Amino acid sequence: METKKYKLLVIDDEKDICKFVKRLFSKKGFLVYTAFSGNQAIKIASKIKPDIALLDIYLKMGLDGLQTLKRLRKISPQCHCLMVTWDKAEEKRKGAKKLGAVSYLTKPLTVTQLYQVVNRFIKNKRKGDE
Amino acid sequence: MPTIRELFHKIGNGHNKITVAAGLTKEILKQKTKEKDFKELKDTLIKKLSELERFTIETDSILNQLKDIIYGIIDPDTGKLKNKKGE
């Protein structure tokens, strides 16, 4: 997976997941930032303007996933937002799509699945740049 | 005291950690152990980690089935039993 330095923001209150994903994508040449709450994510996003965000819909503290998505899209409209949840509820998926999420991933996540969605983003981005 | 919803999410998050950690470990093994002597061991480890991922996904699927049954009987946020209409 050859990449230019895309900025990936991982938002999950499970710190281990942030750490694992950071390790995984840093090795692939991404600039990876992590946030453990929606509020923290908004602060970071305002500074870095991420290209991709991997956002857990179920955040315990402060803003929830959908509220975070809404604000994130305002700050960084070009951001490719990937929602992650354990919940298969269709309502939330629709809500997230309406707010601009491009993909909806169901936990438990696999590395193969993560690579696939990120590769799709890179391909689309390259097509757009051409 | 955590709610039933929180407990299910906690277990689901645990499964998520296992699958992501197993995948990450496989990636590290692929990159770090290039010596021929370790090839067999590395292949065994990668195979076992893939099994761990697969079994965790299956376990999570059972957890989801349990969740659907329990949420149908008990309100996951209040812990109160629902009536026959599911209210």
Backbone of each chain as ProteinMPNN parsed JSONL, in Angstrom:
{"seq_chain_A": "METKKYKLLVIDDEKDICKFVKRLFSKKGFLVYTAFSGNQAIKIASKIKPDIALLDIYLKMGLDGLQTLKRLRKISPQCHCLMVTWDKAEEKRKGAKKLGAVSYLTKPLTVTQLYQVVNRFIKNKRKGDE", "coords_chain_A": {"N_chain_A": [[0.853, -1.19, 0.0], [1.218, 1.772, -1.167], [1.528, 5.08, -0.201], [0.868, 8.627, -0.243], [1.573, 11.1, 2.246], [-1.064, 10.708, 3.861], [-3.524, 11.973, 6.129], [-4.69, 10.375, 8.882], [-7.278, 10.079, 11.156], [-7.994, 8.542, 14.127], [-10.719, 7.689, 16.033], [-11.667, 6.622, 19.008], [-12.862, 5.345, 22.068], [-11.612, 3.254, 23.181], [-8.514, 2.834, 24.078], [-6.524, 1.019, 23.379], [-7.26, 0.118, 20.848], [-6.91, 2.425, 19.323], [-4.152, 2.634, 19.549], [-3.294, 0.248, 18.29], [-4.265, 0.567, 15.653], [-2.927, 2.847, 14.943], [-0.27, 1.974, 14.938], [-0.401, 0.106, 12.878], [-1.095, 1.624, 10.547], [0.806, 3.654, 10.53], [3.072, 2.38, 9.765], [2.454, 2.037, 7.147], [2.84, 4.421, 6.038], [1.13, 6.498, 6.703], [0.056, 9.533, 8.345], [-0.769, 9.313, 11.488], [-3.263, 10.16, 13.788], [-4.673, 10.212, 17.059], [-7.733, 10.093, 18.917], [-9.543, 10.047, 21.94], [-12.078, 10.738, 22.536], [-15.091, 12.375, 21.346], [-15.008, 15.148, 21.581], [-12.285, 15.681, 21.86], [-11.474, 14.772, 19.394], [-12.597, 16.659, 17.652], [-11.144, 18.935, 18.32], [-8.564, 18.171, 17.493], [-9.034, 17.663, 14.78], [-9.682, 20.215, 13.83], [-7.207, 21.367, 13.766], [-5.575, 19.678, 12.155], [-7.008, 18.896, 9.859], [-8.109, 16.223, 8.785], [-7.637, 13.577, 6.286], [-8.814, 11.106, 6.265], [-11.128, 9.584, 8.511], [-11.536, 7.363, 11.142], [-14.101, 6.388, 12.858], [-15.61, 5.632, 15.901], [-18.916, 4.836, 16.567], [-20.127, 4.618, 19.005], [-19.454, 6.397, 21.527], [-18.462, 6.95, 24.802], [-18.027, 9.248, 26.41], [-18.877, 12.731, 26.447], [-19.412, 14.162, 23.236], [-21.364, 12.08, 21.049], [-20.848, 9.463, 18.568], [-22.249, 10.158, 16.174], [-22.777, 12.882, 16.521], [-20.192, 13.797, 16.602], [-19.358, 13.121, 14.034], [-20.957, 14.85, 12.504], [-19.918, 17.389, 13.242], [-17.307, 17.076, 12.485], [-17.477, 16.833, 9.727], [-18.226, 19.388, 9.121], [-15.974, 20.875, 9.819], [-14.01, 19.659, 8.266], [-14.78, 19.12, 5.319], [-13.913, 17.535, 3.201], [-13.112, 15.233, 4.335], [-12.897, 11.745, 4.551], [-15.106, 9.788, 5.961], [-15.222, 7.009, 8.022], [-17.379, 4.98, 9.604], [-17.546, 3.14, 12.641], [-18.98, 0.406, 14.284], [-20.471, -1.769, 16.735], [-23.012, -2.279, 16.785], [-25.721, -3.373, 14.844], [-27.814, -1.86, 14.032], [-29.999, -0.526, 11.697], [-31.026, 2.022, 11.585], [-29.097, 3.758, 12.703], [-27.07, 3.478, 10.85], [-28.235, 4.614, 8.608], [-28.554, 7.211, 9.556], [-25.879, 7.958, 9.856], [-25.004, 7.837, 7.206], [-26.534, 9.845, 6.085], [-25.365, 12.01, 7.282], [-23.009, 12.105, 5.998], [-21.158, 10.006, 6.144], [-18.99, 7.663, 4.603], [-18.551, 4.953, 4.665], [-19.535, 2.064, 6.536], [-18.48, 0.234, 9.086], [-18.585, -2.935, 10.646], [-17.981, -4.087, 13.9], [-16.516, -7.141, 15.112], [-13.523, -5.692, 13.909], [-11.326, -6.449, 11.169], [-7.904, -6.579, 10.153], [-7.537, -6.913, 7.437], [-9.975, -6.017, 6.438], [-9.812, -3.327, 7.22], [-7.618, -2.467, 5.694], [-8.727, -2.801, 3.166], [-10.856, -0.848, 3.031], [-9.405, 1.488, 3.343], [-7.645, 1.356, 1.198], [-9.469, 1.591, -0.876], [-10.245, 4.216, -0.488], [-7.837, 5.521, -1.11], [-7.513, 4.849, -3.831], [-9.793, 6.095, -4.96], [-9.223, 8.726, -4.32], [-6.911, 9.166, -5.787], [-7.931, 8.894, -8.353], [-9.596, 11.099, -8.389], [-7.697, 13.107, -8.219], [-6.426, 12.971, -10.631]], "CA_chain_A": [[0.0, 0.0, 0.0], [2.041, 2.976, -1.27], [0.67, 6.243, 0.014], [1.5, 9.882, 0.124], [1.292, 11.199, 3.672], [-2.45, 11.02, 4.189], [-3.721, 12.12, 7.569], [-5.749, 9.495, 9.385], [-7.657, 10.346, 12.542], [-8.692, 7.397, 14.722], [-11.479, 8.173, 17.191], [-12.214, 5.465, 19.719], [-12.541, 5.472, 23.494], [-10.75, 2.115, 23.527], [-7.16, 3.33, 23.76], [-5.733, -0.034, 22.721], [-7.617, 0.102, 19.419], [-6.21, 3.579, 18.729], [-2.734, 2.285, 19.504], [-3.1, -0.8, 17.282], [-4.499, 1.118, 14.306], [-1.828, 3.796, 14.702], [0.919, 1.181, 14.592], [-0.679, -0.527, 11.593], [-1.077, 2.559, 9.419], [2.053, 4.434, 10.513], [3.986, 1.552, 8.966], [2.052, 2.165, 5.743], [3.163, 5.776, 5.595], [0.108, 7.495, 7.053], [0.252, 10.32, 9.558], [-1.925, 8.861, 12.272], [-3.575, 10.907, 14.999], [-5.701, 9.476, 17.802], [-8.559, 10.835, 19.875], [-10.299, 9.091, 22.751], [-13.443, 11.247, 22.712], [-15.54, 13.212, 20.244], [-14.535, 16.516, 21.798], [-10.846, 15.698, 21.554], [-11.364, 14.589, 17.935], [-12.919, 17.937, 17.002], [-9.981, 19.823, 18.543], [-7.458, 17.721, 16.631], [-9.453, 17.822, 13.377], [-9.595, 21.64, 13.462], [-5.793, 21.694, 13.508], [-4.892, 18.879, 11.124], [-7.884, 18.642, 8.705], [-7.78, 14.852, 8.351], [-8.133, 13.054, 5.009], [-9.69, 9.985, 6.61], [-11.391, 9.425, 9.941], [-12.119, 6.085, 11.539], [-14.837, 6.922, 14.004], [-16.506, 4.714, 16.61], [-20.206, 5.515, 16.741], [-20.522, 4.538, 20.415], [-18.452, 7.024, 22.388], [-19.096, 7.078, 26.123], [-17.906, 10.577, 27.021], [-19.085, 13.931, 25.61], [-20.143, 13.997, 21.974], [-21.405, 10.697, 20.569], [-20.248, 9.3, 17.244], [-22.965, 10.901, 15.12], [-22.538, 14.321, 16.75], [-18.8, 14.043, 16.209], [-19.333, 13.058, 12.568], [-21.566, 16.083, 11.999], [-18.968, 18.5, 13.423], [-16.105, 16.76, 11.705], [-17.791, 17.133, 8.325], [-18.245, 20.856, 8.993], [-14.584, 21.332, 9.901], [-13.204, 19.079, 7.203], [-15.788, 18.5, 4.431], [-13.313, 16.544, 2.291], [-12.706, 14.058, 5.123], [-13.537, 10.482, 4.202], [-15.439, 9.289, 7.302], [-15.567, 5.598, 8.129], [-17.98, 4.755, 10.919], [-17.338, 1.79, 13.172], [-19.868, 0.088, 15.387], [-20.788, -3.173, 16.989], [-24.457, -2.308, 16.628], [-26.102, -3.528, 13.445], [-29.048, -1.102, 13.831], [-30.088, 0.132, 10.394], [-31.325, 3.444, 11.819], [-27.847, 4.488, 12.91], [-26.346, 3.463, 9.576], [-28.872, 5.627, 7.754], [-28.213, 8.512, 10.153], [-24.481, 8.24, 9.545], [-24.913, 8.084, 5.754], [-27.119, 11.168, 5.868], [-24.402, 13.016, 7.753], [-21.838, 12.126, 5.116], [-20.211, 8.894, 6.312], [-18.895, 6.942, 3.338], [-18.622, 3.514, 4.904], [-19.997, 1.664, 7.847], [-17.821, -1.031, 9.385], [-19.118, -3.581, 11.835], [-17.016, -4.775, 14.759], [-15.084, -6.953, 15.249], [-12.812, -5.319, 12.681], [-10.108, -7.204, 10.854], [-6.903, -5.748, 9.489], [-7.826, -7.017, 6.002], [-11.106, -5.119, 6.202], [-9.312, -1.948, 7.344], [-6.804, -2.19, 4.504], [-9.627, -2.68, 2.003], [-11.551, 0.447, 2.974], [-8.43, 2.563, 3.168], [-7.177, 1.26, -0.19], [-10.541, 2.143, -1.715], [-10.144, 5.669, -0.35], [-6.652, 5.992, -1.849], [-7.818, 4.723, -5.26], [-10.731, 7.163, -5.32], [-8.528, 9.998, -4.168], [-5.999, 9.285, -6.941], [-8.781, 9.132, -9.545], [-10.029, 12.486, -8.276], [-6.555, 14.01, -8.434], [-5.955, 12.894, -12.026]], "C_chain_A": [[0.895, 1.248, 0.0], [1.148, 4.193, -1.07], [1.493, 7.504, 0.14], [1.102, 10.072, 1.588], [-0.138, 11.648, 3.936], [-2.592, 11.098, 5.702], [-4.94, 11.312, 8.021], [-6.018, 9.814, 10.853], [-8.483, 9.165, 13.064], [-9.396, 7.879, 15.99], [-12.166, 6.981, 17.853], [-11.872, 5.606, 21.192], [-11.762, 4.261, 24.017], [-9.317, 2.47, 23.102], [-6.311, 2.293, 23.033], [-6.011, -0.063, 21.221], [-6.906, 1.251, 18.698], [-4.736, 3.248, 18.528], [-2.456, 1.271, 18.389], [-3.226, -0.224, 15.863], [-3.383, 2.1, 13.943], [-0.581, 3.039, 14.238], [0.783, 0.619, 13.168], [-0.501, 0.439, 10.421], [0.147, 3.483, 9.397], [3.062, 3.703, 9.647], [3.684, 1.666, 7.477], [2.234, 3.586, 5.233], [2.111, 6.833, 5.902], [0.58, 8.322, 8.248], [-0.969, 10.025, 10.41], [-2.063, 9.66, 13.567], [-4.669, 10.141, 15.729], [-6.452, 10.395, 18.749], [-9.421, 9.829, 20.623], [-11.717, 9.58, 23.064], [-13.789, 12.122, 21.508], [-14.99, 14.626, 20.362], [-13.051, 16.67, 21.44], [-10.641, 15.592, 20.035], [-11.599, 15.903, 17.199], [-11.746, 18.917, 17.119], [-8.852, 19.455, 17.572], [-7.804, 17.984, 15.155], [-9.357, 19.281, 12.925], [-8.165, 22.014, 13.109], [-5.264, 20.97, 12.282], [-5.685, 18.682, 9.828], [-7.612, 17.234, 8.117], [-8.337, 14.498, 6.973], [-9.117, 11.904, 5.246], [-9.916, 9.98, 8.119], [-12.038, 8.067, 10.16], [-12.795, 6.373, 12.873], [-15.801, 5.909, 14.613], [-17.805, 5.46, 16.908], [-20.621, 5.561, 18.215], [-19.397, 5.095, 21.292], [-19.11, 7.355, 23.723], [-19.119, 8.512, 26.65], [-18.171, 11.699, 26.015], [-19.901, 13.642, 24.368], [-20.21, 12.516, 21.6], [-20.865, 10.65, 19.138], [-20.911, 10.13, 16.158], [-22.765, 12.41, 15.264], [-21.118, 14.696, 16.305], [-18.689, 14.075, 14.686], [-19.844, 14.367, 11.953], [-20.573, 17.253, 12.077], [-17.709, 18.314, 12.568], [-16.305, 17.116, 10.24], [-17.821, 18.64, 8.081], [-16.822, 21.394, 8.923], [-13.796, 20.906, 8.668], [-14.109, 18.348, 6.203], [-15.221, 17.432, 3.494], [-12.971, 15.244, 3.012], [-13.588, 12.842, 4.804], [-13.844, 9.779, 5.539], [-15.93, 7.843, 7.292], [-16.11, 5.358, 9.535], [-17.777, 3.311, 11.346], [-18.326, 1.558, 14.301], [-20.057, -1.401, 15.544], [-22.272, -3.375, 16.695], [-24.85, -2.416, 15.152], [-27.374, -2.719, 13.094], [-29.014, -0.267, 12.545], [-30.28, 1.646, 10.534], [-30.042, 4.281, 11.916], [-27.043, 4.564, 11.617], [-26.9, 4.561, 8.665], [-28.514, 7.023, 8.23], [-26.799, 8.919, 9.769], [-24.308, 8.563, 8.059], [-25.416, 9.492, 5.438], [-26.128, 12.256, 6.232], [-23.093, 12.996, 6.968], [-20.828, 11.014, 5.319], [-20.172, 8.097, 5.011], [-18.971, 5.429, 3.517], [-19.023, 3.248, 6.345], [-19.402, 0.297, 8.132], [-18.371, -1.628, 10.68], [-18.013, -4.306, 12.594], [-17.409, -6.236, 14.893], [-14.395, -6.706, 13.908], [-11.646, -6.267, 12.427], [-9.164, -6.255, 10.112], [-7.153, -5.748, 7.971], [-8.938, -6.033, 5.628], [-10.65, -3.648, 6.254], [-8.481, -1.557, 6.127], [-7.691, -1.976, 3.279], [-10.277, -1.31, 1.925], [-10.571, 1.599, 2.75], [-7.869, 2.549, 1.741], [-8.194, 1.857, -1.162], [-10.478, 3.669, -1.688], [-8.988, 6.197, -1.204], [-6.913, 5.95, -3.359], [-8.722, 5.865, -5.719], [-10.068, 8.53, -5.304], [-7.616, 10.226, -5.385], [-6.783, 9.581, -8.207], [-9.204, 10.602, -9.562], [-8.928, 13.481, -8.579], [-6.098, 14.048, -9.893], [-6.709, 13.865, -12.958]], "O_chain_A": [[1.284, 1.725, 1.066], [0.11, 4.309, -1.721], [2.648, 7.476, 0.565], [0.348, 9.256, 2.117], [-0.392, 12.823, 4.202], [-1.9, 10.409, 6.453], [-6.066, 11.553, 7.584], [-5.106, 9.819, 11.68], [-9.533, 8.835, 12.512], [-8.761, 8.407, 16.903], [-13.118, 6.414, 17.317], [-10.741, 5.942, 21.543], [-11.309, 4.254, 25.161], [-8.968, 2.409, 21.923], [-5.488, 2.633, 22.183], [-5.095, -0.249, 20.42], [-6.369, 1.073, 17.605], [-4.152, 3.54, 17.484], [-1.495, 1.421, 17.635], [-2.399, -0.498, 14.993], [-2.952, 2.175, 12.792], [0.071, 3.425, 13.268], [1.722, 0.654, 12.374], [0.157, 0.117, 9.431], [0.484, 4.034, 8.349], [3.813, 4.319, 8.891], [4.555, 1.422, 6.641], [1.824, 3.91, 4.119], [2.201, 7.955, 5.403], [1.395, 7.87, 9.053], [-2.079, 10.444, 10.081], [-1.11, 9.811, 14.331], [-5.502, 9.492, 15.096], [-5.893, 11.34, 19.305], [-9.959, 8.89, 20.037], [-12.465, 8.909, 23.775], [-12.913, 12.551, 20.757], [-14.562, 15.225, 19.375], [-12.634, 17.645, 20.814], [-9.757, 16.233, 19.468], [-10.893, 16.225, 16.244], [-11.4, 19.621, 16.17], [-8.267, 20.321, 16.921], [-6.97, 18.464, 14.387], [-8.997, 19.557, 11.78], [-7.931, 22.873, 12.258], [-4.579, 21.571, 11.455], [-5.101, 18.337, 8.8], [-6.962, 17.1, 7.08], [-9.359, 15.033, 6.543], [-10.107, 11.752, 4.531], [-9.027, 10.322, 8.898], [-12.966, 7.68, 9.451], [-12.13, 6.576, 13.889], [-16.691, 5.394, 13.936], [-17.789, 6.573, 17.433], [-21.378, 6.442, 18.622], [-18.511, 4.363, 21.734], [-20.179, 7.964, 23.767], [-20.099, 8.943, 27.258], [-17.738, 11.621, 24.865], [-20.935, 12.976, 24.422], [-19.246, 11.778, 21.8], [-20.476, 11.673, 18.575], [-20.236, 10.733, 15.324], [-22.607, 13.125, 14.275], [-20.884, 15.754, 15.72], [-18.017, 14.937, 14.119], [-19.253, 14.911, 11.02], [-20.405, 18.005, 11.117], [-17.146, 19.263, 12.021], [-15.399, 17.641, 9.593], [-17.492, 19.114, 6.994], [-16.499, 22.244, 8.093], [-13.023, 21.68, 8.103], [-14.202, 17.121, 6.225], [-15.941, 16.539, 3.047], [-12.585, 14.264, 2.375], [-14.817, 12.908, 4.792], [-12.939, 9.236, 6.173], [-16.919, 7.508, 6.641], [-15.396, 5.512, 10.526], [-17.828, 2.387, 10.533], [-18.492, 2.41, 15.174], [-19.837, -2.183, 14.62], [-22.722, -4.482, 16.398], [-24.373, -1.648, 14.316], [-27.935, -2.871, 12.009], [-28.134, 0.57, 12.34], [-29.778, 2.435, 9.733], [-29.917, 5.345, 11.309], [-26.414, 5.581, 11.324], [-26.157, 5.321, 8.045], [-28.211, 7.908, 7.43], [-26.547, 10.068, 9.404], [-23.547, 9.462, 7.701], [-24.823, 10.224, 4.646], [-26.057, 13.295, 5.574], [-22.182, 13.776, 7.244], [-19.745, 11.056, 4.735], [-21.21, 7.879, 4.386], [-19.408, 4.713, 2.616], [-18.87, 4.088, 7.231], [-19.773, -0.69, 7.497], [-18.591, -0.926, 11.667], [-17.216, -5.041, 12.01], [-18.599, -6.534, 14.787], [-14.641, -7.397, 12.919], [-11.059, -6.815, 13.36], [-9.591, -5.261, 9.524], [-7.002, -4.722, 7.308], [-8.846, -5.317, 4.631], [-11.061, -2.835, 5.426], [-8.622, -0.456, 5.594], [-7.442, -1.089, 2.462], [-10.256, -0.673, 0.872], [-10.881, 2.564, 2.05], [-7.645, 3.605, 1.148], [-7.839, 2.53, -2.129], [-10.634, 4.33, -2.714], [-9.133, 7.185, -1.925], [-6.579, 6.891, -4.078], [-8.456, 6.518, -6.728], [-10.323, 9.376, -6.162], [-7.557, 11.326, -5.936], [-6.375, 10.399, -9.031], [-9.175, 11.261, -10.601], [-9.176, 14.557, -9.122], [-5.472, 15.009, -10.339], [-6.426, 13.915, -14.155]]}, "seq_chain_B": "MPTIRELFHKIGNGHNKITVAAGLTKEILKQKTKEKDFKELKDTLIKKLSELERFTIETDSILNQLKDIIYGIIDPDTGKLKNKKGE", "coords_chain_B": {"N_chain_B": [[-23.322, 0.918, 38.539], [-22.982, -0.991, 35.634], [-25.017, -0.829, 32.627], [-27.048, -3.257, 30.836], [-26.704, -2.894, 28.127], [-24.246, -1.553, 28.091], [-22.612, -3.583, 29.071], [-22.762, -5.525, 27.035], [-21.589, -4.083, 24.98], [-19.06, -3.811, 26.011], [-18.093, -6.423, 25.959], [-18.206, -6.873, 23.21], [-16.365, -4.959, 22.387], [-14.103, -6.094, 23.426], [-13.831, -8.35, 21.793], [-13.301, -7.024, 19.435], [-10.816, -5.923, 19.991], [-9.274, -8.217, 20.102], [-9.375, -9.231, 17.438], [-8.239, -7.119, 15.937], [-5.744, -6.872, 17.183], [-4.683, -9.416, 16.676], [-4.48, -9.365, 13.889], [-2.69, -7.257, 13.572], [-0.435, -8.321, 14.83], [0.144, -10.4, 13.067], [0.921, -8.908, 10.836], [3.238, -7.679, 11.842], [4.827, -9.918, 12.305], [5.16, -10.821, 9.675], [6.705, -8.771, 8.628], [8.967, -8.651, 10.308], [10.243, -11.137, 10.703], [12.291, -12.459, 8.705], [14.175, -14.34, 8.439], [15.199, -17.547, 7.301], [15.247, -19.727, 9.028], [13.21, -19.376, 10.802], [10.932, -19.616, 9.394], [9.061, -21.737, 9.331], [8.033, -21.701, 11.918], [7.013, -19.139, 11.943], [5.01, -19.337, 9.975], [3.296, -21.124, 11.257], [2.517, -19.611, 13.463], [1.189, -17.482, 12.201], [-0.901, -18.848, 11.028], [-2.255, -19.773, 13.289], [-2.968, -17.352, 14.468], [-4.731, -16.414, 12.563], [-6.738, -18.265, 12.884], [-7.553, -17.6, 15.427], [-8.636, -15.077, 14.93], [-10.773, -15.807, 13.259], [-12.329, -17.482, 14.943], [-13.003, -15.665, 16.905], [-14.622, -13.899, 15.509], [-16.736, -15.595, 14.968], [-17.584, -16.126, 17.584], [-18.421, -13.626, 18.311], [-20.579, -13.331, 16.674], [-22.356, -15.094, 17.835], [-22.69, -13.816, 20.257], [-24.044, -11.559, 19.368], [-26.464, -12.724, 18.608], [-27.385, -13.561, 21.097], [-27.645, -11.085, 22.273], [-29.739, -9.941, 20.777], [-31.857, -11.599, 21.611], [-31.933, -11.137, 24.4], [-32.278, -8.32, 24.534], [-34.793, -8.227, 23.549], [-36.352, -9.082, 25.608], [-35.575, -7.77, 27.928], [-35.198, -4.366, 28.859], [-32.368, -2.837, 27.679], [-31.195, -0.567, 28.774], [-32.483, 0.199, 31.154], [-32.788, -2.148, 32.533], [-35.158, -3.288, 33.111], [-37.83, -5.677, 32.912], [-39.501, -6.385, 29.848], [-42.898, -6.001, 28.6], [-45.339, -8.254, 27.058], [-45.706, -7.079, 24.599], [-43.295, -6.11, 24.04], [-42.582, -3.707, 25.099]], "CA_chain_B": [[-23.5, -0.413, 37.945], [-23.169, -0.844, 34.178], [-26.275, -1.321, 32.058], [-26.882, -4.449, 29.98], [-26.156, -2.413, 26.852], [-22.81, -1.295, 28.284], [-21.915, -4.87, 29.212], [-22.641, -6.137, 25.702], [-20.602, -3.301, 24.223], [-17.741, -4.108, 26.565], [-17.658, -7.729, 25.427], [-17.986, -6.648, 21.774], [-15.083, -4.234, 22.246], [-13.054, -7.079, 23.708], [-13.658, -9.136, 20.561], [-12.672, -6.124, 18.459], [-9.392, -5.817, 20.34], [-8.603, -9.484, 19.747], [-9.198, -9.362, 15.983], [-7.282, -6.11, 15.441], [-4.414, -7.216, 17.703], [-4.205, -10.609, 15.957], [-4.098, -8.915, 12.542], [-1.473, -6.446, 13.697], [0.668, -9.246, 15.14], [0.484, -11.093, 11.81], [1.67, -7.938, 10.014], [4.576, -7.512, 12.432], [5.566, -11.165, 12.038], [5.513, -10.856, 8.247], [7.778, -7.799, 8.363], [10.178, -8.763, 11.133], [10.964, -12.414, 10.681], [12.594, -12.836, 7.325], [15.162, -15.421, 8.474], [14.663, -18.825, 6.839], [15.11, -20.657, 10.157], [11.965, -19.148, 11.518], [9.819, -19.635, 8.444], [8.047, -22.709, 9.743], [7.415, -21.179, 13.14], [6.242, -17.947, 11.56], [3.803, -19.799, 9.283], [2.393, -21.71, 12.266], [1.967, -18.508, 14.26], [0.24, -16.729, 11.373], [-2.085, -19.708, 10.876], [-2.972, -19.779, 14.578], [-3.559, -16.024, 14.659], [-5.888, -16.343, 11.663], [-7.789, -19.069, 13.539], [-8.038, -16.779, 16.546], [-9.499, -14.045, 14.334], [-12.001, -16.445, 12.755], [-13.141, -17.941, 16.079], [-13.52, -14.478, 17.603], [-15.74, -13.388, 14.7], [-17.857, -16.516, 15.204], [-18.052, -15.895, 18.961], [-19.123, -12.337, 18.314], [-21.858, -13.539, 16.013], [-23.224, -15.712, 18.858], [-22.974, -12.742, 21.218], [-25.071, -10.736, 18.741], [-27.734, -13.458, 18.689], [-27.796, -13.47, 22.508], [-28.042, -9.685, 22.501], [-31.071, -9.753, 20.204], [-32.838, -12.294, 22.464], [-32.02, -10.45, 25.703], [-32.857, -6.981, 24.319], [-36.229, -8.42, 23.286], [-37.037, -9.371, 26.876], [-35.187, -6.779, 28.956], [-34.729, -3.065, 28.358], [-30.928, -2.859, 27.958], [-30.734, 0.625, 29.484], [-33.038, 0.279, 32.515], [-32.717, -3.48, 33.15], [-36.525, -3.726, 33.442], [-38.446, -6.66, 32.007], [-40.478, -5.799, 28.928], [-44.143, -6.771, 28.563], [-45.455, -9.128, 25.878], [-45.628, -6.264, 23.366], [-41.893, -5.7, 23.899], [-42.443, -2.284, 25.495]], "C_chain_B": [[-23.737, -0.268, 36.439], [-24.503, -1.398, 33.697], [-25.975, -2.56, 31.2], [-26.269, -4.034, 28.643], [-24.638, -2.194, 26.956], [-22.008, -2.593, 28.386], [-21.714, -5.544, 27.853], [-21.585, -5.399, 24.866], [-19.188, -3.614, 24.693], [-17.22, -5.44, 26.005], [-17.341, -7.592, 23.936], [-16.662, -5.939, 21.523], [-13.901, -5.159, 22.504], [-12.773, -7.917, 22.467], [-12.932, -8.304, 19.501], [-11.168, -6.009, 18.711], [-8.649, -7.071, 19.901], [-8.348, -9.552, 18.241], [-8.172, -8.352, 15.444], [-5.86, -6.456, 15.915], [-3.841, -8.433, 16.969], [-3.72, -10.217, 14.56], [-2.807, -8.121, 12.562], [-0.262, -7.346, 13.967], [1.11, -9.994, 13.88], [1.33, -10.178, 10.919], [3.1, -7.782, 10.522], [5.427, -8.751, 12.148], [6.033, -11.221, 10.591], [6.704, -9.944, 7.966], [9.079, -8.147, 9.073], [10.93, -10.069, 11.016], [11.187, -12.873, 9.248], [13.593, -14.005, 7.272], [14.5, -16.75, 8.096], [14.378, -19.784, 7.997], [13.751, -20.547, 10.851], [10.729, -19.284, 10.629], [8.684, -20.551, 8.901], [7.273, -22.209, 10.966], [6.509, -19.99, 12.814], [4.927, -18.354, 10.885], [2.783, -20.373, 10.264], [1.726, -20.593, 13.066], [0.903, -17.745, 13.476], [-1.054, -17.529, 11.207], [-2.93, -19.676, 12.154], [-3.642, -18.422, 14.84], [-4.788, -15.846, 13.77], [-7.06, -17.138, 12.246], [-8.417, -18.265, 14.67], [-9.003, -15.697, 16.046], [-10.86, -14.653, 13.951], [-12.91, -16.868, 13.914], [-13.741, -16.75, 16.822], [-14.714, -13.895, 16.836], [-16.968, -14.281, 14.898], [-18.46, -16.307, 16.597], [-18.883, -14.618, 19.023], [-20.503, -12.46, 17.664], [-22.858, -14.176, 17.001], [-23.635, -14.659, 19.888], [-24.084, -11.828, 20.674], [-26.445, -11.403, 18.797], [-28.283, -13.38, 20.114], [-28.337, -12.08, 22.81], [-29.463, -9.458, 22.0], [-32.151, -10.395, 21.082], [-33.036, -11.499, 23.761], [-32.658, -9.06, 25.559], [-34.368, -7.074, 24.048], [-37.021, -8.609, 24.568], [-36.794, -8.275, 27.916], [-34.751, -5.478, 28.292], [-33.228, -2.955, 28.695], [-30.405, -1.649, 28.725], [-31.234, 0.69, 30.929], [-32.932, -1.058, 33.259], [-34.099, -4.024, 33.497], [-37.04, -4.725, 32.411], [-39.469, -5.984, 31.118], [-41.768, -6.605, 29.008], [-44.215, -7.561, 27.255], [-45.36, -8.36, 24.552], [-44.184, -5.803, 23.109], [-41.674, -4.257, 24.284], [-41.874, -2.168, 26.912]], "O_chain_B": [[-24.604, 0.499, 36.021], [-25.051, -2.326, 34.292], [-24.824, -2.863, 30.886], [-25.42, -4.738, 28.096], [-23.865, -2.575, 26.076], [-20.895, -2.701, 27.872], [-20.639, -6.066, 27.559], [-20.799, -6.016, 24.147], [-18.248, -3.677, 23.9], [-16.054, -5.556, 25.629], [-16.339, -8.122, 23.456], [-15.933, -6.262, 20.585], [-12.843, -5.029, 21.888], [-11.616, -8.165, 22.128], [-12.073, -8.804, 18.774], [-10.362, -6.0, 17.781], [-7.531, -6.995, 19.39], [-7.246, -9.889, 17.809], [-7.342, -8.691, 14.6], [-4.899, -6.348, 15.153], [-2.647, -8.473, 16.674], [-2.674, -10.682, 14.106], [-1.944, -8.279, 11.698], [0.807, -7.145, 13.391], [2.304, -10.195, 13.656], [2.32, -10.609, 10.327], [4.05, -7.755, 9.74], [6.601, -8.641, 11.795], [7.164, -11.62, 10.311], [7.591, -10.28, 7.182], [10.163, -7.964, 8.52], [12.145, -10.099, 11.213], [10.367, -13.585, 8.668], [13.829, -14.584, 6.211], [13.381, -17.038, 8.521], [13.413, -20.547, 7.966], [13.234, -21.516, 11.407], [9.605, -19.083, 11.089], [7.51, -20.183, 8.86], [6.046, -22.285, 11.032], [5.402, -19.862, 13.336], [3.869, -17.797, 11.178], [1.579, -20.151, 10.134], [0.52, -20.627, 13.314], [-0.15, -17.402, 14.013], [-2.153, -16.974, 11.24], [-4.155, -19.566, 12.103], [-4.751, -18.362, 15.372], [-5.764, -15.21, 14.168], [-8.219, -16.74, 12.12], [-9.635, -18.251, 14.848], [-10.04, -15.438, 16.656], [-11.922, -14.114, 14.261], [-14.119, -16.64, 13.872], [-14.868, -16.827, 17.312], [-15.692, -13.453, 17.439], [-18.095, -13.792, 14.984], [-19.679, -16.311, 16.768], [-19.908, -14.553, 19.701], [-21.456, -11.786, 18.053], [-24.043, -13.843, 17.001], [-24.783, -14.621, 20.33], [-24.953, -11.382, 21.423], [-27.46, -10.738, 19.006], [-29.477, -13.164, 20.322], [-29.342, -11.918, 23.503], [-30.289, -8.863, 22.693], [-33.222, -9.821, 21.278], [-34.167, -11.224, 24.164], [-33.49, -8.675, 26.381], [-35.115, -6.125, 24.288], [-38.219, -8.331, 24.612], [-37.689, -7.907, 28.677], [-34.031, -5.486, 27.294], [-32.86, -2.979, 29.869], [-29.301, -1.69, 29.268], [-30.527, 1.163, 31.819], [-32.982, -1.085, 34.489], [-34.215, -5.09, 34.102], [-36.737, -4.639, 31.221], [-40.218, -5.117, 31.567], [-41.75, -7.76, 29.433], [-43.283, -7.542, 26.451], [-44.982, -8.919, 23.523], [-43.896, -5.183, 22.086], [-40.7, -3.638, 23.855], [-41.688, -1.059, 27.414]]}, "name": "protein", "num_of_chains": 2, "seq": "METKKYKLLVIDDEKDICKFVKRLFSKKGFLVYTAFSGNQAIKIASKIKPDIALLDIYLKMGLDGLQTLKRLRKISPQCHCLMVTWDKAEEKRKGAKKLGAVSYLTKPLTVTQLYQVVNRFIKNKRKGDEMPTIRELFHKIGNGHNKITVAAGLTKEILKQKTKEKDFKELKDTLIKKLSELERFTIETDSILNQLKDIIYGIIDPDTGKLKNKKGE"}
